[in-house]
Amino acid sequence: MNEFQQQVWDAAQGQLDAYNARSIDDFVKWYTQDIELITLEDNNVFCRGIEELRQRYAPMFEKNTSLHCSLLNRVVCGKFCFDEESVTGIVPDTIVHAVAIYEVNDGLIRKAWFVRNTIPTSV
């Protein structure tokens, strides 16, 4: 892995580690001020800017003490990082299977696209 690829990997891993620690300050430091979070299926921007990112994630980190994202697979290609993830602790008895695509510039995530599927853990 070259230095640029490592920088992309580090940004994706840094935000993942902060997410799992539920540390909002450490989480937002991996994103640019003009971050955009986008639902891939419909290209809907559901979060724009670092303050909106903080407002969206801080309550979730505080409320969901069992929140955890497991990395299933990661591919770095150029300035993009593709993470397959399994997230628990958002909704009771549910796993969120997701793919996140992070665009990284100068060591920070500038855009992120998400595809999500919820899977009940009990019937």
MIVEX-192249 format. One record per residue: residue number from 1; x, z, y of N, C-alpha, C, O, CB in turn. Coordinates in steps of 0.1 Angstrom, whole numbers, plus 5000, padded with zeros to 4 digits. Glycine has a CB too. Example, Ala and Ser with C-alpha at 12.3 -4.5 7.8 and 13.67 -1.06 7.14 Angstrom:
> num / nxx / nzz / nyy / caxx / cazz / cayy / cxx / czz / cyy / oxx / ozz / oyy / cbxx / cbzz / cbyy
> 1 / 5132 / 5078 / 4943 / 5123 / 5078 / 4955 / 5132 / 5078 / 4967 / 5142 / 5085 / 4967 / 5113 / 5090 / 4955 $
> 2 / 5128 / 5071 / 4978 / 5137 / 5071 / 4989 / 5129 / 5079 / 5000 / 5134 / 5080 / 5011 / 5141 / 5057 / 4994 $
//
This chain:
> num / nxx / nzz / nyy / caxx / cazz / cayy / cxx / czz / cyy / oxx / ozz / oyy / cbxx / cbzz / cbyy
> 1 / 5009 / 5000 / 4988 / 5000 / 5000 / 5000 / 5009 / 5000 / 5012 / 5018 / 5008 / 5014 / 4990 / 5012 / 5000 $
> 2 / 5006 / 4991 / 5022 / 5014 / 4990 / 5034 / 5009 / 5001 / 5044 / 4999 / 5007 / 5042 / 5014 / 4976 / 5040 $
> 3 / 5017 / 5002 / 5055 / 5013 / 5012 / 5065 / 4999 / 5010 / 5071 / 4992 / 5020 / 5073 / 5024 / 5012 / 5076 $
> 4 / 4996 / 4998 / 5074 / 4982 / 4995 / 5079 / 4971 / 4999 / 5069 / 4962 / 5005 / 5073 / 4981 / 4980 / 5083 $
> 5 / 4973 / 4995 / 5057 / 4963 / 4999 / 5046 / 4962 / 5014 / 5045 / 4951 / 5019 / 5043 / 4967 / 4992 / 5033 $
> 6 / 4974 / 5021 / 5046 / 4974 / 5035 / 5045 / 4966 / 5041 / 5057 / 4959 / 5051 / 5055 / 4988 / 5040 / 5045 $
> 7 / 4967 / 5035 / 5069 / 4960 / 5040 / 5080 / 4945 / 5039 / 5078 / 4937 / 5048 / 5082 / 4964 / 5032 / 5093 $
> 8 / 4940 / 5028 / 5072 / 4926 / 5026 / 5069 / 4922 / 5036 / 5058 / 4911 / 5042 / 5060 / 4924 / 5011 / 5064 $
> 9 / 4930 / 5038 / 5048 / 4927 / 5048 / 5037 / 4926 / 5062 / 5043 / 4916 / 5069 / 5040 / 4938 / 5047 / 5026 $
> 10 / 4935 / 5065 / 5052 / 4936 / 5079 / 5058 / 4923 / 5081 / 5066 / 4918 / 5093 / 5066 / 4948 / 5080 / 5066 $
> 11 / 4919 / 5072 / 5074 / 4906 / 5074 / 5082 / 4894 / 5076 / 5073 / 4887 / 5085 / 5076 / 4904 / 5061 / 5091 $
> 12 / 4893 / 5068 / 5063 / 4881 / 5070 / 5053 / 4882 / 5083 / 5046 / 4872 / 5090 / 5045 / 4881 / 5058 / 5043 $
> 13 / 4894 / 5087 / 5042 / 4896 / 5100 / 5035 / 4895 / 5112 / 5044 / 4889 / 5122 / 5040 / 4910 / 5100 / 5028 $
> 14 / 4900 / 5110 / 5056 / 4899 / 5121 / 5066 / 4884 / 5125 / 5069 / 4881 / 5136 / 5070 / 4906 / 5118 / 5079 $
> 15 / 4876 / 5114 / 5072 / 4862 / 5117 / 5075 / 4855 / 5123 / 5062 / 4846 / 5131 / 5064 / 4855 / 5105 / 5080 $
> 16 / 4859 / 5118 / 5050 / 4852 / 5123 / 5038 / 4856 / 5138 / 5036 / 4847 / 5146 / 5033 / 4857 / 5115 / 5026 $
> 17 / 4868 / 5141 / 5038 / 4872 / 5155 / 5037 / 4865 / 5164 / 5046 / 4861 / 5175 / 5043 / 4888 / 5157 / 5038 $
> 18 / 4864 / 5159 / 5059 / 4857 / 5167 / 5069 / 4842 / 5168 / 5066 / 4836 / 5179 / 5068 / 4859 / 5161 / 5083 $
> 19 / 4836 / 5157 / 5061 / 4822 / 5158 / 5057 / 4820 / 5168 / 5046 / 4811 / 5176 / 5047 / 4818 / 5144 / 5051 $
> 20 / 4828 / 5168 / 5036 / 4827 / 5178 / 5025 / 4830 / 5192 / 5030 / 4825 / 5202 / 5024 / 4836 / 5175 / 5014 $
> 21 / 4838 / 5194 / 5040 / 4840 / 5207 / 5046 / 4829 / 5211 / 5056 / 4829 / 5223 / 5060 / 4854 / 5208 / 5053 $
> 22 / 4821 / 5202 / 5059 / 4810 / 5203 / 5068 / 4815 / 5208 / 5082 / 4810 / 5216 / 5089 / 4800 / 5213 / 5063 $
> 23 / 4827 / 5202 / 5086 / 4833 / 5205 / 5099 / 4831 / 5194 / 5108 / 4837 / 5183 / 5108 / 4849 / 5207 / 5097 $
> 24 / 4821 / 5196 / 5117 / 4817 / 5185 / 5127 / 4829 / 5181 / 5136 / 4830 / 5169 / 5138 / 4805 / 5190 / 5135 $
> 25 / 4837 / 5190 / 5140 / 4848 / 5187 / 5149 / 4858 / 5178 / 5142 / 4863 / 5168 / 5147 / 4855 / 5199 / 5155 $
> 26 / 4862 / 5182 / 5130 / 4871 / 5174 / 5122 / 4865 / 5160 / 5118 / 4872 / 5150 / 5117 / 4875 / 5181 / 5109 $
> 27 / 4852 / 5160 / 5115 / 4845 / 5148 / 5112 / 4845 / 5137 / 5123 / 4849 / 5126 / 5121 / 4830 / 5151 / 5108 $
> 28 / 4841 / 5141 / 5135 / 4840 / 5131 / 5146 / 4853 / 5127 / 5151 / 4854 / 5116 / 5157 / 4832 / 5138 / 5157 $
> 29 / 4864 / 5134 / 5148 / 4877 / 5129 / 5153 / 4882 / 5117 / 5146 / 4892 / 5111 / 5151 / 4887 / 5141 / 5151 $
> 30 / 4876 / 5113 / 5135 / 4880 / 5101 / 5128 / 4872 / 5088 / 5133 / 4874 / 5077 / 5127 / 4877 / 5102 / 5113 $
> 31 / 4864 / 5090 / 5143 / 4856 / 5079 / 5148 / 4859 / 5076 / 5163 / 4863 / 5084 / 5170 / 4841 / 5082 / 5147 $
> 32 / 4857 / 5063 / 5166 / 4859 / 5059 / 5180 / 4847 / 5064 / 5189 / 4837 / 5067 / 5184 / 4860 / 5043 / 5182 $
> 33 / 4849 / 5064 / 5202 / 4839 / 5069 / 5211 / 4826 / 5060 / 5210 / 4815 / 5065 / 5212 / 4844 / 5069 / 5225 $
> 34 / 4828 / 5047 / 5207 / 4817 / 5038 / 5207 / 4813 / 5034 / 5192 / 4808 / 5023 / 5190 / 4821 / 5025 / 5214 $
> 35 / 4815 / 5044 / 5183 / 4811 / 5042 / 5169 / 4797 / 5037 / 5167 / 4788 / 5041 / 5175 / 4813 / 5055 / 5161 $
> 36 / 4795 / 5028 / 5158 / 4782 / 5023 / 5154 / 4780 / 5025 / 5139 / 4789 / 5021 / 5131 / 4779 / 5009 / 5158 $
> 37 / 4769 / 5032 / 5135 / 4766 / 5033 / 5121 / 4754 / 5024 / 5118 / 4744 / 5024 / 5126 / 4762 / 5048 / 5117 $
> 38 / 4755 / 5016 / 5108 / 4745 / 5005 / 5106 / 4740 / 5005 / 5092 / 4748 / 5006 / 5082 / 4752 / 4991 / 5110 $
> 39 / 4727 / 5003 / 5090 / 4721 / 5001 / 5077 / 4724 / 4986 / 5073 / 4719 / 4977 / 5081 / 4706 / 5004 / 5076 $
> 40 / 4731 / 4983 / 5063 / 4735 / 4970 / 5059 / 4723 / 4961 / 5056 / 4723 / 4949 / 5060 / 4744 / 4970 / 5047 $
> 41 / 4713 / 4966 / 5049 / 4701 / 4957 / 5045 / 4694 / 4951 / 5057 / 4691 / 4939 / 5056 / 4691 / 4966 / 5037 $
> 42 / 4692 / 4958 / 5068 / 4685 / 4952 / 5079 / 4693 / 4952 / 5092 / 4688 / 4948 / 5103 / 4672 / 4960 / 5082 $
> 43 / 4706 / 4955 / 5091 / 4715 / 4955 / 5103 / 4710 / 4964 / 5114 / 4713 / 4962 / 5126 / 4716 / 4941 / 5108 $
> 44 / 4703 / 4975 / 5111 / 4698 / 4984 / 5120 / 4709 / 4994 / 5124 / 4715 / 5001 / 5116 / 4686 / 4992 / 5114 $
> 45 / 4712 / 4995 / 5137 / 4721 / 5005 / 5142 / 4714 / 5018 / 5143 / 4705 / 5020 / 5152 / 4728 / 5001 / 5156 $
> 46 / 4717 / 5028 / 5135 / 4709 / 5040 / 5135 / 4717 / 5052 / 5142 / 4712 / 5063 / 5143 / 4706 / 5045 / 5121 $
> 47 / 4729 / 5049 / 5146 / 4737 / 5058 / 5154 / 4747 / 5051 / 5162 / 4754 / 5042 / 5158 / 4744 / 5069 / 5144 $
> 48 / 4747 / 5054 / 5175 / 4756 / 5047 / 5185 / 4763 / 5057 / 5194 / 4756 / 5065 / 5201 / 4748 / 5036 / 5193 $
> 49 / 4776 / 5058 / 5193 / 4784 / 5067 / 5201 / 4787 / 5080 / 5195 / 4780 / 5085 / 5186 / 4776 / 5069 / 5214 $
> 50 / 4798 / 5086 / 5199 / 4803 / 5098 / 5193 / 4794 / 5110 / 5195 / 4793 / 5118 / 5186 / 4817 / 5101 / 5199 $
> 51 / 4787 / 5111 / 5206 / 4778 / 5122 / 5209 / 4766 / 5121 / 5200 / 4761 / 5131 / 5194 / 4774 / 5122 / 5223 $
> 52 / 4761 / 5109 / 5198 / 4749 / 5107 / 5189 / 4754 / 5110 / 5174 / 4746 / 5116 / 5166 / 4744 / 5093 / 5190 $
> 53 / 4766 / 5107 / 5171 / 4771 / 5110 / 5158 / 4772 / 5125 / 5156 / 4768 / 5130 / 5145 / 4786 / 5104 / 5156 $
> 54 / 4777 / 5132 / 5166 / 4778 / 5147 / 5165 / 4764 / 5153 / 5164 / 4761 / 5162 / 5155 / 4784 / 5152 / 5178 $
> 55 / 4754 / 5148 / 5172 / 4740 / 5153 / 5171 / 4733 / 5150 / 5158 / 4725 / 5158 / 5154 / 4732 / 5147 / 5183 $
> 56 / 4737 / 5139 / 5152 / 4731 / 5136 / 5139 / 4736 / 5144 / 5127 / 4729 / 5149 / 5119 / 4733 / 5121 / 5136 $
> 57 / 4749 / 5146 / 5127 / 4756 / 5152 / 5116 / 4757 / 5168 / 5117 / 4757 / 5174 / 5107 / 4769 / 5146 / 5114 $
> 58 / 4759 / 5173 / 5129 / 4760 / 5188 / 5130 / 4749 / 5196 / 5124 / 4752 / 5205 / 5116 / 4762 / 5191 / 5145 $
> 59 / 4736 / 5192 / 5126 / 4726 / 5200 / 5120 / 4726 / 5199 / 5105 / 4723 / 5208 / 5098 / 4712 / 5196 / 5125 $
> 60 / 4729 / 5187 / 5100 / 4730 / 5185 / 5085 / 4741 / 5193 / 5079 / 4739 / 5199 / 5068 / 4732 / 5169 / 5082 $
> 61 / 4752 / 5194 / 5085 / 4763 / 5202 / 5080 / 4760 / 5216 / 5080 / 4763 / 5224 / 5071 / 4776 / 5199 / 5089 $
> 62 / 4753 / 5221 / 5091 / 4749 / 5235 / 5092 / 4738 / 5239 / 5082 / 4739 / 5249 / 5076 / 4744 / 5238 / 5106 $
> 63 / 4728 / 5230 / 5080 / 4717 / 5233 / 5072 / 4719 / 5232 / 5057 / 4715 / 5240 / 5049 / 4705 / 5224 / 5076 $
> 64 / 4727 / 5222 / 5053 / 4729 / 5218 / 5039 / 4742 / 5223 / 5034 / 4752 / 5216 / 5033 / 4728 / 5203 / 5037 $
> 65 / 4742 / 5236 / 5030 / 4754 / 5242 / 5026 / 4760 / 5237 / 5012 / 4772 / 5239 / 5009 / 4752 / 5257 / 5024 $
> 66 / 4751 / 5230 / 5005 / 4756 / 5225 / 4992 / 4759 / 5210 / 4993 / 4761 / 5203 / 4983 / 4746 / 5227 / 4981 $
> 67 / 4760 / 5205 / 5005 / 4763 / 5191 / 5008 / 4776 / 5187 / 5002 / 4786 / 5194 / 5005 / 4762 / 5187 / 5023 $
> 68 / 4777 / 5176 / 4995 / 4790 / 5172 / 4989 / 4789 / 5157 / 4986 / 4779 / 5152 / 4981 / 4793 / 5180 / 4977 $
> 69 / 4799 / 5150 / 4990 / 4801 / 5135 / 4987 / 4813 / 5133 / 4978 / 4824 / 5137 / 4981 / 4803 / 5127 / 5001 $
> 70 / 4810 / 5128 / 4966 / 4820 / 5125 / 4957 / 4824 / 5110 / 4958 / 4815 / 5101 / 4958 / 4815 / 5128 / 4942 $
> 71 / 4836 / 5107 / 4959 / 4841 / 5093 / 4959 / 4842 / 5088 / 4945 / 4849 / 5093 / 4937 / 4855 / 5092 / 4966 $
> 72 / 4835 / 5077 / 4943 / 4835 / 5071 / 4929 / 4845 / 5059 / 4929 / 4851 / 5057 / 4918 / 4821 / 5066 / 4926 $
> 73 / 4847 / 5052 / 4940 / 4856 / 5041 / 4940 / 4859 / 5038 / 4954 / 4851 / 5040 / 4963 / 4849 / 5029 / 4933 $
> 74 / 4871 / 5033 / 4957 / 4875 / 5029 / 4970 / 4884 / 5017 / 4969 / 4893 / 5015 / 4961 / 4883 / 5041 / 4977 $
> 75 / 4881 / 5007 / 4978 / 4889 / 4995 / 4980 / 4892 / 4993 / 4994 / 4883 / 4994 / 5003 / 4881 / 4982 / 4974 $
> 76 / 4905 / 4991 / 4997 / 4909 / 4988 / 5011 / 4913 / 4973 / 5011 / 4921 / 4968 / 5003 / 4921 / 4997 / 5016 $
> 77 / 4907 / 4966 / 5021 / 4909 / 4952 / 5022 / 4911 / 4949 / 5037 / 4901 / 4949 / 5044 / 4898 / 4943 / 5015 $
> 78 / 4923 / 4946 / 5042 / 4925 / 4944 / 5056 / 4921 / 4957 / 5064 / 4925 / 4968 / 5060 / 4917 / 4932 / 5061 $
> 79 / 4913 / 4955 / 5074 / 4909 / 4967 / 5083 / 4896 / 4974 / 5077 / 4891 / 4982 / 5084 / 4907 / 4962 / 5097 $
> 80 / 4892 / 4970 / 5065 / 4880 / 4975 / 5060 / 4882 / 4984 / 5047 / 4891 / 4981 / 5039 / 4870 / 4964 / 5056 $
> 81 / 4875 / 4994 / 5046 / 4875 / 5003 / 5035 / 4861 / 5003 / 5029 / 4851 / 5006 / 5036 / 4880 / 5018 / 5038 $
> 82 / 4860 / 5001 / 5016 / 4847 / 5001 / 5009 / 4847 / 5013 / 4999 / 4855 / 5014 / 4990 / 4845 / 4987 / 5001 $
> 83 / 4838 / 5022 / 5002 / 4837 / 5034 / 4994 / 4824 / 5034 / 4987 / 4813 / 5033 / 4993 / 4838 / 5047 / 5003 $
> 84 / 4824 / 5036 / 4973 / 4812 / 5039 / 4966 / 4812 / 5054 / 4964 / 4821 / 5061 / 4960 / 4813 / 5032 / 4952 $
> 85 / 4800 / 5060 / 4968 / 4799 / 5074 / 4969 / 4786 / 5080 / 4962 / 4777 / 5072 / 4960 / 4799 / 5079 / 4983 $
> 86 / 4787 / 5092 / 4958 / 4776 / 5099 / 4952 / 4774 / 5112 / 4961 / 4783 / 5120 / 4961 / 4777 / 5102 / 4937 $
> 87 / 4763 / 5113 / 4967 / 4761 / 5124 / 4977 / 4750 / 5134 / 4971 / 4739 / 5129 / 4968 / 4757 / 5119 / 4991 $
> 88 / 4753 / 5147 / 4971 / 4743 / 5157 / 4967 / 4741 / 5167 / 4978 / 4750 / 5168 / 4987 / 4747 / 5164 / 4954 $
> 89 / 4730 / 5174 / 4978 / 4728 / 5184 / 4988 / 4721 / 5180 / 5000 / 4718 / 5189 / 5009 / 4741 / 5190 / 4992 $
> 90 / 4717 / 5167 / 5002 / 4709 / 5163 / 5013 / 4694 / 5166 / 5011 / 4687 / 5172 / 5019 / 4711 / 5148 / 5016 $
> 91 / 4689 / 5161 / 4999 / 4675 / 5163 / 4995 / 4676 / 5170 / 4981 / 4683 / 5166 / 4972 / 4667 / 5150 / 4994 $
> 92 / 4668 / 5181 / 4979 / 4668 / 5188 / 4967 / 4665 / 5179 / 4955 / 4657 / 5170 / 4956 / 4658 / 5200 / 4967 $
> 93 / 4672 / 5181 / 4944 / 4669 / 5174 / 4931 / 4671 / 5158 / 4933 / 4664 / 5151 / 4926 / 4655 / 5176 / 4926 $
> 94 / 4680 / 5154 / 4942 / 4682 / 5140 / 4945 / 4697 / 5137 / 4947 / 4704 / 5145 / 4953 / 4674 / 5136 / 4957 $
> 95 / 4701 / 5126 / 4941 / 4715 / 5121 / 4944 / 4713 / 5109 / 4952 / 4705 / 5100 / 4949 / 4723 / 5118 / 4930 $
> 96 / 4721 / 5107 / 4962 / 4722 / 5095 / 4970 / 4734 / 5087 / 4966 / 4745 / 5091 / 4967 / 4722 / 5098 / 4986 $
> 97 / 4731 / 5076 / 4959 / 4742 / 5067 / 4956 / 4743 / 5057 / 4967 / 4734 / 5051 / 4972 / 4738 / 5059 / 4942 $
> 98 / 4756 / 5056 / 4972 / 4758 / 5048 / 4985 / 4771 / 5040 / 4984 / 4780 / 5043 / 4977 / 4758 / 5057 / 4997 $
> 99 / 4771 / 5030 / 4992 / 4783 / 5022 / 4995 / 4785 / 5023 / 5010 / 4775 / 5019 / 5017 / 4782 / 5007 / 4989 $
> 100 / 4796 / 5027 / 5014 / 4800 / 5027 / 5028 / 4811 / 5018 / 5031 / 4821 / 5017 / 5023 / 4803 / 5042 / 5033 $
> 101 / 4810 / 5010 / 5041 / 4820 / 5001 / 5045 / 4825 / 5005 / 5059 / 4817 / 5005 / 5069 / 4815 / 4986 / 5046 $
> 102 / 4837 / 5009 / 5060 / 4843 / 5014 / 5073 / 4852 / 5003 / 5079 / 4861 / 4998 / 5072 / 4851 / 5027 / 5071 $
> 103 / 4850 / 5000 / 5091 / 4859 / 4991 / 5099 / 4868 / 5000 / 5107 / 4863 / 5008 / 5115 / 4852 / 4981 / 5108 $
> 104 / 4881 / 5000 / 5104 / 4891 / 5009 / 5111 / 4900 / 5001 / 5120 / 4906 / 4991 / 5117 / 4899 / 5016 / 5100 $
> 105 / 4901 / 5006 / 5132 / 4910 / 5001 / 5143 / 4918 / 5012 / 5148 / 4913 / 5022 / 5152 / 4902 / 4993 / 5154 $
> 106 / 4931 / 5010 / 5148 / 4941 / 5021 / 5154 / 4938 / 5034 / 5148 / 4939 / 5044 / 5155 / 4939 / 5021 / 5169 $
> 107 / 4935 / 5034 / 5135 / 4934 / 5047 / 5127 / 4921 / 5054 / 5129 / 4919 / 5065 / 5124 / 4944 / 5056 / 5132 $
> 108 / 4911 / 5048 / 5136 / 4898 / 5054 / 5138 / 4887 / 5044 / 5133 / 4888 / 5032 / 5134 / 4895 / 5057 / 5153 $
> 109 / 4876 / 5050 / 5128 / 4865 / 5042 / 5123 / 4857 / 5037 / 5135 / 4852 / 5045 / 5143 / 4856 / 5050 / 5113 $
> 110 / 4855 / 5024 / 5137 / 4848 / 5018 / 5148 / 4834 / 5014 / 5144 / 4825 / 5015 / 5152 / 4855 / 5005 / 5152 $
> 111 / 4832 / 5010 / 5132 / 4818 / 5006 / 5127 / 4818 / 5011 / 5112 / 4828 / 5011 / 5105 / 4815 / 4991 / 5129 $
> 112 / 4806 / 5014 / 5108 / 4803 / 5017 / 5094 / 4790 / 5012 / 5090 / 4780 / 5014 / 5097 / 4804 / 5033 / 5092 $
> 113 / 4789 / 5005 / 5079 / 4777 / 5000 / 5073 / 4774 / 5008 / 5060 / 4783 / 5012 / 5053 / 4778 / 4985 / 5070 $
> 114 / 4761 / 5010 / 5057 / 4757 / 5018 / 5046 / 4746 / 5011 / 5038 / 4737 / 5005 / 5044 / 4753 / 5032 / 5050 $
> 115 / 4747 / 5012 / 5025 / 4737 / 5008 / 5015 / 4734 / 5021 / 5007 / 4743 / 5027 / 5002 / 4741 / 4996 / 5006 $
> 116 / 4722 / 5025 / 5007 / 4718 / 5037 / 5000 / 4707 / 5035 / 4990 / 4698 / 5027 / 4992 / 4714 / 5048 / 5010 $
> 117 / 4708 / 5043 / 4979 / 4697 / 5044 / 4969 / 4696 / 5058 / 4965 / 4706 / 5065 / 4961 / 4700 / 5034 / 4957 $
> 118 / 4684 / 5064 / 4965 / 4682 / 5077 / 4961 / 4678 / 5078 / 4946 / 4670 / 5069 / 4942 / 4671 / 5084 / 4970 $
> 119 / 4683 / 5087 / 4939 / 4681 / 5089 / 4925 / 4676 / 5103 / 4922 / 4684 / 5112 / 4924 / 4694 / 5085 / 4916 $
> 120 / 4663 / 5105 / 4917 / 4659 / 5118 / 4914 / 4667 / 5124 / 4902 / 4670 / 5117 / 4893 / 4644 / 5118 / 4910 $
> 121 / 4670 / 5137 / 4903 / 4678 / 5143 / 4892 / 4669 / 5150 / 4883 / 4673 / 5155 / 4872 / 4688 / 5153 / 4898 $
> 122 / 4656 / 5152 / 4886 / 4646 / 5158 / 4877 / 4633 / 5150 / 4878 / 4630 / 5143 / 4888 / 4643 / 5173 / 4881 $
> 123 / 4626 / 5150 / 4867 / 4614 / 5142 / 4866 / 4602 / 5151 / 4865 / 4590 / 5147 / 4865 / 4614 / 5133 / 4854 $
//
